[in-house]
Structures are given as C-alpha cells and as structure tokens.
Amino acid sequence: MKKSTGIFIGKKTGELFLTLVIVTMISFVLMQFSPIDAATAYARRNAFAITPDTINSLREKMGLNDSLPVQYFNWVADSVHLDFGTSYVNGRDVFTEVTNAFGITASIVLISAVLQAIGILLVGCICYGMRRNWLGSVLNFICIAGISIPAFFFAGTFIDIFAVRFQWMSVAGNTGFMRYFPAALCLSIGGIAFFGQLLAGNINKGMTEDSAVYSRCRGLTEKRILLFHALPGAVYGLLPNFMQMLGLCMAGSMIVERIFSLPGLGYLIVDSVLFRDSPMIHATILYLAFSLVIFNILSDIIKRILQGGAVNSEVKG
Amino acid sequence: MKNKINIILPAAVILFCLFGFLLAAHNPKETNIMNKFMEPALQYPFGTDELGRCVFSRVLWGGWVTIGIVLAGSAIVAVFGSIIGLLLGQSSSVKNLVMDSLLNAVTAIPPIAYLIIFIGIWGNSIPTMLVALTASLILRMIKLVKTLTEVEMEKAYIMCAVSCGAGRARVLFVHILPNIIKGGIIHFLCLSCAEMIMAISGFSFIGLSLGDDVIDWGTMLASARNMIGMRPMLLFYPIFFIFLSTVSFNLLGKQLEKGETANA
C-alpha cells in the first residue's frame, strides 16, 4: 500500500510537470506563428515612429531575436524564480498581477463550488423524488435547458435585471462577498443542471441495487435507505467528476468575469490578447494550466481513496 | 418509432440552423436606417435591428457561421481522431506508455482552455476558431478512441475474427470501428458540439468576435444588449437559436447513447 502510494504521488507529480511544460511550449510555439509581431504591436501602442531600426532594437530588447528554444529556456529559467517579466502594456510586474487575478478567479470558483454542491443535492433529490411525476419531466427539461443556455447569457440578463432595472446592486464596483457572488451564481447554473440529473440517475440506480433490496428486507424505511445508503453512494460516485468540473470552471469563468468586470484570470487574458502582451499571456496560461491540473489530481486522489476504502466497490469514475 | 422521432427531430433542427440561410430573404449586411427597429412583419419576420438590418436573415446566417464551424471541426476530428486513436489503441509496446502519459498530460486541460490559448495568441477569426476547435477536441478524441479500442481488442469476437484470417486493417476498421462509433464517439461529438456553440458565441459576446464583418449569434447578442431599452426582443432571437441548437445536440447525444444501451 505504502509503496503504491509513493508511485501514485510520483506519477501525479510527473504528470503535473509534463502538462505544464507542454502547455507553455504550445503557447510559445503559437506565439512564434502569430500573425502579428509583438514588437510592432508594442511600437504602435506606444506611438513610436515605426522604422525598421526601432523595431529591431525593440526586438533585441524583448529577446525576440533569439531562437525559439533559447527564448523558451530563458523564460523557464526566469519563471522558476517566479520572475515572469514585466507587462508590455503598463510595465507592471507580471507575477503580482497574475497572482492577484488568480485570487479573484479562485474565489469565484470556490463560491461557485459551494453553490453547486448545494444546488446539485437539491436538484438531484427533487428530480429523483418526482421522477414518475409530470413535474419530473418538466424539471428534466429545465435541466437540459440549463445546460444549453450559455453562462454569459445568464450573466448579461442578471446585470440587466438586478443592476439596471431594479438597481439592487451596482453594475461593477461591488465590494466583499457581493463582488463575487453574482458571477459565481451564473457560473454554477450549468453545473447544477448537468450534475443534478446525473445525481438523480445515480440515486435511482442505488435504490434498485441488490443492497437496497436487502435493506428493504431488513425493514428499513425507504427514507432511511435513500438518505443513508443510496444518496452517499451516488454522491461519492460523482465527486471525482465534480472536481474536474471545478477545474473547467476555472477556464469557463473567463467569459462571466469579463461581463461582470471582475479582474480575474479571464479578464487578464482577454486584455493581454487585445494588447498582444506576451509575458502576461504566457504567465496566465501557466497559472490556468496549473490550477486545472491540480483539480484533476484532486479528482484522482478522491477516486483512489474511494477505491482503496472500499466504501462502494462499484464506484465508477 | 418514438425513438426515431427523438433522433430525427434534433437532427432536423440542426440542419435547419445550418442551411437556414438559404431561406433568408434579405441581405444580412444590408442596412436601411429608415427601417430601424421595425416590429415583426411579413417582410421582416423578426423585425429589424438598430441599423435596419433584417434580424431573421442575420440569425439564419449566424447559424451558418457558428454551426458550420462546429460541424466542420467535428468532421475533421471524427475522421483523423478515430484513425489515430485506432492505430494507437491496437499497438501495445513501450511507446504506448510514453503516448499514454503524453495524452494524459495534454488532455488534462479542457478544450475551452485550448480555445483560450489559441485565441489568446492568434486573435479570434474563423480559421483560428476552426484550428483551435479541431486541435483541442482531437486530443480528447484520440484518447477516447484509444481507450475504447483497447477494451474492444480484449473481446472474444476479435479473437474469432483474427482466427478467421482477418488482417489488422480489417479488424480495426471493419470490426472495431462500427462498435466504437455507436459506443461513444457520436455521443462525445454531440456533447462537444453543444459546448463549442456556447464557447464560440461566448467569445464573440465579450468582444473577441470572429471577424469585423462576420455575423454570428454572440455578436448579435452583444449589440442587442446595448439596445435593450429600445427593443428587448432583439435579445431573444439569437439566444433562442443558440438554445435550440445546443439543446438539439444535447438531446441527440443523449438519445444515441440511450438507444445504444437499449440495444446492448
């Protein structure tokens, strides 16, 4: 057991570094083939007179004259010391900027995770309870609609209704919890709709399994079987996927952030895209990849604990 | 029979969203400032927008662009992803281990993150979107096909086929491929299509549009939001079509999966 745990940890760490290396390489290679030259864009933005001389000296300064592998290794060597360079746009330190943005995105995703957990449990149980009812079909359809309507539409409508029409909150510039809550809410609707249905299906499966039949023979009430046997099993079965979903939210929150004007990772990346700010883009992509892999690894760890603990020997990933 | 309707109906809706532009009566880019904010009428079924353009024609052309990108990308992914996946799945050697860990590492990042990377660096345009979409999905597809192939290779019918003298190509493409197409590929593609429609319109909604002169649902939504005080219904038409097409893809995926488990 102990040895296999060691192998597991080693494998996951290897996966983490491999992913980070591959993703950053992709972003460097793509940058190389970018149709717009970073130095020219920089010169345009700062209203330099664009002559071949200024462009050339800029390229020299930005290290664009080195070959791609050299550029990449220079960047890696710096980023190991958490030095991601300075932004081409405003000259600020990329590391602090990206870390701040990361904090905002992480708060949104964490609040959204809590909301999703509550929502999934509620929707899943209601869906299961009403599965034979016509209300159940309506609820099922609402769930499919929830998956099919994009989060950015919820976000836009939310602002139009609560901030513009009723003025219960300001469009931007909320502070504290309310700053993140609307974004987190809009982000979680899709997840709730998707996993609520899955949970209802899993509960249904748990209630028709042999173990449930035996529990009924022991004289346990349906409610007790549902709450203490079928529901935990169904929840455990979904936990690994839920973790991966949270990783997806890190990437998916970008559009919602943009609409709520929250300066998170997504906001940063869109801005740096518009300004061709390559140090910022590379660092943001690195952070994004890192958080995604961490969520994936968490999911694998949960899967492993569940399988090892034999809580439910038929947990499916 | 009921099952068939459940498959045909979403498929028909998707085809309508794709080829509906053939029904468009007006030029979607033709502006006529005199006719702005017209109510729906026979000539303009959905009315006109702030520049007097026919909303009905614009929505249909938007479908051609969005669904066209998604379906073209999926077609490329389906063909190349399954061929590479099949070839990787049937060889078991040391290089498999390397490929495995590479694939695991690359697919740890969800497709939307790849979209962000590609768009982040190349800027948004139709070719970029197509390349990004294909690149991000094909890796997942290869992994899926590879895993499914490995499962199928263990089954008895493959052994029978081999002992009847079937060659490697015949085993892969005649015996395994039909099984895994029904057993997961179509379902995967349908769900990814739904996701991609939302991602594409999301990106153009926040201003990373597909190009200056390209009509698509996200851009229409964004401009309709500015006009919400004047004519809120403008917001409804594009979102309804986004909803219609994603629901169709989701239902199609669900039905095909259900039909498969019912047959098995």
Interface residues (C-beta under 8 A of the other chain):
Chain A: G14 E15 L18 T19 I22 V23 I26 S27 L30 M31 F33 S34 P35 I36 I144 A145 I147 S148 I149 P150 A151 F152 F153 G156 D160 V164 G247 L248 A251 G252 M254 I255 R258 I259 G266 I269 V270 S272 V273 I281 T284 I285 L288 A289 L292 V293 N296
Chain B: S101 L102 N104 A105 V106 A108 I109 P110 I112 A113 I116 I117 F118 I119 G120 I121 W122 G123 A194 M198 S201 G202 F203 F205 I206 G207 L208 L221 R225 I228 I239 I242 F243 T246 V247 N250 L251
